[in-house]
């Protein structure tokens, strides 16, 4: 039994061997298949992960593409806006350079000149508006500094030149006075008159440059000052003075006498220069309760409202006076009067005249007025007050003369004067002869001029006007 069993087992073993081997092969194959299946699953999972990652990358790429497109649109919009702002800035700076800066520079001298603002005050951004205003302010500061420097240099040069020329003209005046005492030549009177016209212009330049006018006076009757101012004007023959003063000896204090004479000469020069040579210039002396007035009316072309306003600013001393902006030739009359008014305490204003031209009113306050010594004689040429039995002075064709001073006593060390020509009269007789010759010679010349020229007297020589 045992052997049978063993034999059966041996036979079974022999039979089972191949089966076992096959089973082992099948097991190995199954295991390999399982591994391949697992690997395939892993690969499938990796592929799925990669697919999902690819999808994610694709979505991210699309989002990035959309963001890039949005950024491109935004950049294009910003570029368009920047181009618009640049164009606006170019327009604003062009407007600043060609319109605003020139107007602002003009307004430095003429404050009422309108200065335009920016083209677009609401757009362009605060930075642009601030930049525009900063440029404008910096340019104006530079212009003011340069203008002040240039004007100071011009005043210094003019001040030195005017003082030297004025000293020479005063020496010429003194020499002419000495010659007139010994030489009877009417041309000396004309030369003396032209010397006075030149001296008046130099005095005006001295005032503009900040210098003293260069002459001093004693207390001077107002009527005599008016005649003295008349003698400094080329169109003196057209000036008619009427004296309405209650006090014939009403005078201007010494400290202001020469400045008042200069201001009156400028007013009269302006009146004769801007009116027809055949019209009168009417001067009236008035005395009020708080001072005196000198009213000058011409029959000229008048002034526009803006010119009157500018003249008022100059006469009030409110407007800045620059030598470089007085024109060519310089129109300095109102500027000179305004400076004198501010320095010495009298006033002046201009307005339309009832005669059709311009009326200038010179106001002298009571503190500048005084009364001269009753024993001192008044000038024979000074107009007498109306209503006191004396005729009103009419310049006619007579050449105004300056009141002569007493002959100076020569110094001991001075050289001997030249011998007088034969037939020379004494100084007293010479003065009397000149007084008579003055009216006769001038009247004869006037008659000759009217005969030679049917159109009337010639226009006065060139007068600088304010």
NORZI-V473044 format. One record per backbone hydrogen bond with DSSP energy under -0.5 kcal/mol. CO is the residue of the C=O (numbers start at 0). NH is the residue of the N-H. Records with the same first field share a line. If there is no record, write none. Layout:
# NORZI-V473044
CO = NH / NH
This chain:
# NORZI-V473044
0 = 4
1 = 5
2 = 6
3 = 7
4 = 8
5 = 9
6 = 10
7 = 11
8 = 12
9 = 13
10 = 14
11 = 15
12 = 16
13 = 17
14 = 18
15 = 19
16 = 20
17 = 21
18 = 22
19 = 23
20 = 24
21 = 25
22 = 26
23 = 27
24 = 28
25 = 29
26 = 30
27 = 31
28 = 32
29 = 33
30 = 34
31 = 35
32 = 36
33 = 37
34 = 38
35 = 39
36 = 40
37 = 41
38 = 42
39 = 43
40 = 44
41 = 45
42 = 46
43 = 47
44 = 48
45 = 49
46 = 50
47 = 51
48 = 52
49 = 53
50 = 54
51 = 55
52 = 56
53 = 57
54 = 58
55 = 59
56 = 60
57 = 61
58 = 62
59 = 63
60 = 64
61 = 65
62 = 66
63 = 67
64 = 68
65 = 69
66 = 70
67 = 71
68 = 72
69 = 73
70 = 74
71 = 75
72 = 76
73 = 77
74 = 78
75 = 79
76 = 80
77 = 81
78 = 82
79 = 83
80 = 84
81 = 85
82 = 86
83 = 87
84 = 88
85 = 89
86 = 90
87 = 91
88 = 92
89 = 93
90 = 94
91 = 95
92 = 96
93 = 97
94 = 98 / 99
95 = 100
98 = 102
99 = 103
100 = 104
101 = 105
102 = 106
103 = 107
104 = 107 / 108
105 = 108 / 109
108 = 110
109 = 112
113 = 115
123 = 127
124 = 128
125 = 129
126 = 130
127 = 131
128 = 132
129 = 133
130 = 134
131 = 135
132 = 136
133 = 137
134 = 138
135 = 139
136 = 140
137 = 141
138 = 142
139 = 143
140 = 144
141 = 145
142 = 146
143 = 147
144 = 148
145 = 149
146 = 150
147 = 151
148 = 152
149 = 153
150 = 154
151 = 155
152 = 156
153 = 157
154 = 158
155 = 159
156 = 160
157 = 161
158 = 162
159 = 163
160 = 164
161 = 165
162 = 166
163 = 167
164 = 168
165 = 169
166 = 170
167 = 171
168 = 172
169 = 173
170 = 174
171 = 175
172 = 176
173 = 177
174 = 178
175 = 179
176 = 180
177 = 180
178 = 181 / 182
182 = 184
184 = 187 / 188
185 = 188 / 189
186 = 190
187 = 191
188 = 192
189 = 193
190 = 194
191 = 195
192 = 196
193 = 197
194 = 198
195 = 199
196 = 200
197 = 201
198 = 202
199 = 203
200 = 204
201 = 205
202 = 206
203 = 207
204 = 208
205 = 210
206 = 209
219 = 251
220 = 224
221 = 225
222 = 226
223 = 227
224 = 228
225 = 229
226 = 230
228 = 231
229 = 232
232 = 235
234 = 237
235 = 238
237 = 280
238 = 394
239 = 282
241 = 243 / 284
242 = 385
245 = 247
246 = 249
248 = 371
249 = 221
250 = 369
251 = 219
252 = 255 / 256
253 = 216 / 256 / 257
255 = 259
256 = 260
257 = 261
258 = 262
259 = 263
260 = 264
261 = 265
262 = 266
263 = 267
264 = 268
265 = 269
266 = 270
267 = 271
268 = 272
269 = 273
271 = 274
273 = 300
275 = 278
279 = 281
280 = 239 / 282
281 = 296
282 = 241
283 = 285 / 294
284 = 243
285 = 292
289 = 365
290 = 287
291 = 363
292 = 285
293 = 295 / 361
294 = 283
295 = 359
296 = 281
297 = 356
303 = 307
304 = 308
305 = 309
306 = 310
307 = 311
308 = 312
309 = 313
310 = 314
311 = 315
312 = 316 / 317 / 318
313 = 316
319 = 321
321 = 324
322 = 325
325 = 330
329 = 331
331 = 335
332 = 336
333 = 337
334 = 338
335 = 339
336 = 340
337 = 341
338 = 342
339 = 343
340 = 344
346 = 362
348 = 360
350 = 358
352 = 355
356 = 352
357 = 297 / 359
358 = 350
359 = 295 / 361
360 = 348 / 362
361 = 293 / 363
362 = 346 / 364
363 = 291
364 = 367
365 = 368
367 = 252
369 = 250
372 = 375
378 = 381
383 = 242
384 = 387 / 389
390 = 383
392 = 240
394 = 397
397 = 399
407 = 409
410 = 413
420 = 423
425 = 429
426 = 430
427 = 431
428 = 432
429 = 433
430 = 434
431 = 435
432 = 436
433 = 437
434 = 438
435 = 439
436 = 440
437 = 441
438 = 442
439 = 443
440 = 444
441 = 445
442 = 446
443 = 447
444 = 448
445 = 449
446 = 450
447 = 451
448 = 452
451 = 453
452 = 455
